[in-house]
């Protein structure tokens, strides 16, 4: 056997045993994202909910459900909204935002991010306040994660607005002590 083959054989058990570590790195590196649409029929001073499914590289990486059982203590570390269409839409036209995560069926919603003090001239990007008081372990084991954005407009809009939500997670290998 060549040195290269021996090296691969020696390293393979280490790689396989580190799958929990690899999954925690994947979960912590690739965010969940969603495109959320605010319809032009929305009016000021009334709460609305917009729903979308989140996607992540991790979901496509594993055909067997996303290997969520290999990680624990999954929490949200950042949440950001970016205007997609129109690209220069001022998110300050929104008065308040709450982001919830749940399984695809909408059960067991968890509030993960909010912003109630949005300034009128914030621009086309907004960082949300993260609520990481609840671990998301159960959710990341789901094949699909549903995102619900509850919002209230400050100013009426004359076109549908598409916002891109980016949720960055932190995760640890399951069974760590």
Buried (B, 14 or more C-beta within 10 A) or exposed (E): EEEEEEEEEEEEEEEEEEEBBBBBBBBBEBBBBBBBBBEEEBEEEEEBEBBBEBBBEBBEEEEEEBBBBBBBBBBBEBBBBBBBBEEEBBBBBBBBBBBBBBBEEEEEEBBBBBBEEBEEEBEBEBEBEBBBEBBBBEBBBBEEBBBBBBBBBBEEBEEEBBBBBBBBBBBBBBEEE
